[in-house]
Each structure stands twice: as structure tokens, then as C-alpha cells.
């Protein structure tokens, strides 16, 4: 288990660990995702985001091993990222989603909680087990080095029933919205909503898929490679595998692969070249 949500590697203060869940539901032979609009006093103020938040110390409590028998899955540190434990981040993401939108991914419901300690104690007392097996790894993005507030965020994806009820915590968010990925992108371009690069990147990726079975197949093939984003003028985000991202392996940069997000005034354009896609994913025959 991770002992601290913030640590130092090679003399650099690391980002605060956080996690989010991209909640999806089937809709008219396609699918929708859930986003919430943050209040102006919160992080990511006024933007639409996926439910989630920072890792708390109780998300890493050893007592979770008495509730969830699944062993921890650690991803080792790199030159630009810290070591993480996916099990703790899954617990944190499920907790935050329960707090923010009243959706509990667990085998048994509990009273609504507001802190990591309350969540752990309620699960222990009421025999509720967070269903981390329902979470699919989707992405891991690290805030650019030049940003004042930095996060290392793992995005998971989960599929809900079409009629799952949302109970929004109005202390943190103004409203929630279900829509197809392309609809959110269109609303951002029309200036009806605000999307930040991490959410725009996820929605752009999801917009490529026709249905949720294709999305799940995609998540199963993903390598768990962290991306330290290179953001230029708040417009171009160079992602892992792009030859312009300084942390893409040198031997791979020679192919001039493209993996970037452009947040333009009239469009959001996500590009990934075939060679980069093969770098980021396991071949289908391995599954």
C-alpha cells in the first residue's frame, strides 16, 4: 500500500495522487457518460469533470485487505512518475463517486459518507465490499511541470445499468449531465460547457467507439503507461508516444509518432498515429 499521497523522487516533489471514474451507461445502441459541473470554489472550478478526487490516507488502510481479498497491483516509478497502488486508487475512486453522485459500486449499500475514514468504517461495520473488479483502467495523466497545482490521476471506467439513479452532492457540484462523448465535445466548442485537457482527451478517445463492448475491449488491451503531459500555450497537449513529448522513449521518437490533443476554438482534435497506438496497447492475440 502507498503510505503517502505525496512523496519525493529524485529531489522533485511529486504530484498529489487522485483517481476518477468514467461512468458509462448504454443509450440508443450507443452509450452516454456522466459528468458533473464543479462549483466555483472547488478544484477544476466551473468545469465539467468525472466523479473523483484525491487519494486519502484511509484509502490505503491495511484493513481493506479484510474486505477486499484481491491483491494489490503496483505500477513502479519511472523517471517522471511515482510508484502507485491501483487497488488503493480504485477504493478512493469508488469512495469519491459515492460521496459526489450517490452511486456506490459495492455488493451492499451503506449510509452516505463524506470522508475516507467514514467510508472504511461503514464498509467494515455493514459488510459492504467495494467492487473494484468493475473498474477498468483507462488512462493515467500527470499535470505538466509548469502548473502550480499538480495531480497524478488514474482514470477508471465502469458500466452502469441504464436506469441507475444519481444523487448529486450539491455542496461540491451544481449539476450533473448524461450525454454521449461527442455531445460533450460539441457543447465545449459551442462554449456551453468548459472541458479541461484530461476530460477532453478521455471524451475524444471514447468518441471513437460505437458501443460499450468496444470500449471494454479497448481497456483490456491498454498498457498501464503514465503520461506526463507537455502542454503548450494551453492549446496543444503532447501525450505519451508523441515524438514531441520529452518523456517518450528516445528510440521511439525516431518514428515521429503523433499522440496529441489540440484544444482549438472551433474543434477538439485528438490524434494518435498507428505506431503510437501499437506502443500503447498489447496486441489482441495476447488476450
KADAPE-V846439 format. One record per residue. N is the residue number from 1. PSI is psi in whole degrees, 0 to 359 (999 if undefined). Layout:
n=N psi=PSI
n=N psi=PSI
This chain:
n=1 psi=151
n=2 psi=133
n=3 psi=326
n=4 psi=145
n=5 psi=343
n=6 psi=134
n=7 psi=173
n=8 psi=131
n=9 psi=130
n=10 psi=38
n=11 psi=2
n=12 psi=135
n=13 psi=128
n=14 psi=162
n=15 psi=159
n=16 psi=131
n=17 psi=140
n=18 psi=168
n=19 psi=153
n=20 psi=158
n=21 psi=126
n=22 psi=101
n=23 psi=126
n=24 psi=152
n=25 psi=148
n=26 psi=147
n=27 psi=113
n=28 psi=54
n=29 psi=9
n=30 psi=218
n=31 psi=158
n=32 psi=159
n=33 psi=157
n=34 psi=131
n=35 psi=152
n=36 psi=146
n=37 psi=116
n=38 psi=147
n=39 psi=159
n=40 psi=339
n=41 psi=355
n=42 psi=167
n=43 psi=148
n=44 psi=42
n=45 psi=135
n=46 psi=358
n=47 psi=159
n=48 psi=131
n=49 psi=169
n=50 psi=150
n=51 psi=141
n=52 psi=183
n=53 psi=190
n=54 psi=150
n=55 psi=134
n=56 psi=159
n=57 psi=330
n=58 psi=344
n=59 psi=340
n=60 psi=8
n=61 psi=133
n=62 psi=343
n=63 psi=343
n=64 psi=335
n=65 psi=337
n=66 psi=345
n=67 psi=317
n=68 psi=112
n=69 psi=343
n=70 psi=129
n=71 psi=159
n=72 psi=149
n=73 psi=112
n=74 psi=142
n=75 psi=122
n=76 psi=158
n=77 psi=157
n=78 psi=188
n=79 psi=342
n=80 psi=5
n=81 psi=154
n=82 psi=162
n=83 psi=136
n=84 psi=157
n=85 psi=113
n=86 psi=327
n=87 psi=315
n=88 psi=320
n=89 psi=328
n=90 psi=316
n=91 psi=314
n=92 psi=320
n=93 psi=319
n=94 psi=318
n=95 psi=311
n=96 psi=321
n=97 psi=322
n=98 psi=318
n=99 psi=319
n=100 psi=323
n=101 psi=6
n=102 psi=24
n=103 psi=117
n=104 psi=116
n=105 psi=87
n=106 psi=165
n=107 psi=347
n=108 psi=137
n=109 psi=158
n=110 psi=174
n=111 psi=150
n=112 psi=132
n=113 psi=164
n=114 psi=351
n=115 psi=164
n=116 psi=322
n=117 psi=315
n=118 psi=319
n=119 psi=313
n=120 psi=312
n=121 psi=322
n=122 psi=319
n=123 psi=320
n=124 psi=315
n=125 psi=320
n=126 psi=3
n=127 psi=37
n=128 psi=134
n=129 psi=114
n=130 psi=131
n=131 psi=76
n=132 psi=340
n=133 psi=346
n=134 psi=353
n=135 psi=133
n=136 psi=127
n=137 psi=132
n=138 psi=319
n=139 psi=161
n=140 psi=115
n=141 psi=137
n=142 psi=130
n=143 psi=140
n=144 psi=152
n=145 psi=333
n=146 psi=5
n=147 psi=142
n=148 psi=321
n=149 psi=117
n=150 psi=140
n=151 psi=150
n=152 psi=102
n=153 psi=129
n=154 psi=128
n=155 psi=125
n=156 psi=164
n=157 psi=140
n=158 psi=147
n=159 psi=129
n=160 psi=166
n=161 psi=153
n=162 psi=333
n=163 psi=18
n=164 psi=130
n=165 psi=140
n=166 psi=132
n=167 psi=93
n=168 psi=137
n=169 psi=103
n=170 psi=356
n=171 psi=335
n=172 psi=333
n=173 psi=151
n=174 psi=320
n=175 psi=169
n=176 psi=161
n=177 psi=128
n=178 psi=132
n=179 psi=162
n=180 psi=151
n=181 psi=317
n=182 psi=329
n=183 psi=318
n=184 psi=317
n=185 psi=316
n=186 psi=319
n=187 psi=324
n=188 psi=315
n=189 psi=323
n=190 psi=5
n=191 psi=28
n=192 psi=333
n=193 psi=169
n=194 psi=129
n=195 psi=134
n=196 psi=163
n=197 psi=317
n=198 psi=317
n=199 psi=322
n=200 psi=322
n=201 psi=313
n=202 psi=315
n=203 psi=322
n=204 psi=320
n=205 psi=314
n=206 psi=330
n=207 psi=346
n=208 psi=343
n=209 psi=143
n=210 psi=322
n=211 psi=173
n=212 psi=334
n=213 psi=324
n=214 psi=324
n=215 psi=313
n=216 psi=320
n=217 psi=320
n=218 psi=314
n=219 psi=327
n=220 psi=338
n=221 psi=352
n=222 psi=135
n=223 psi=145
n=224 psi=72
n=225 psi=120
n=226 psi=149
n=227 psi=115
n=228 psi=112
n=229 psi=133
n=230 psi=110
n=231 psi=124
n=232 psi=117
n=233 psi=30
n=234 psi=21
n=235 psi=314
n=236 psi=125
n=237 psi=112
n=238 psi=123
n=239 psi=175
n=240 psi=133
n=241 psi=337
n=242 psi=136
n=243 psi=345
n=244 psi=352
n=245 psi=123
n=246 psi=342
n=247 psi=2
n=248 psi=135
n=249 psi=137
n=250 psi=319
n=251 psi=337
n=252 psi=334
n=253 psi=335
n=254 psi=336
n=255 psi=354
n=256 psi=41
n=257 psi=153
n=258 psi=130
n=259 psi=92
n=260 psi=162
n=261 psi=128
n=262 psi=119
n=263 psi=83
n=264 psi=174
n=265 psi=334
n=266 psi=357
n=267 psi=158
n=268 psi=119
n=269 psi=120
n=270 psi=126
n=271 psi=134
n=272 psi=120
n=273 psi=156
n=274 psi=323
n=275 psi=324
n=276 psi=320
n=277 psi=320
n=278 psi=330
n=279 psi=325
n=280 psi=347
n=281 psi=150
n=282 psi=147
n=283 psi=147
n=284 psi=332
n=285 psi=348
n=286 psi=344
n=287 psi=999
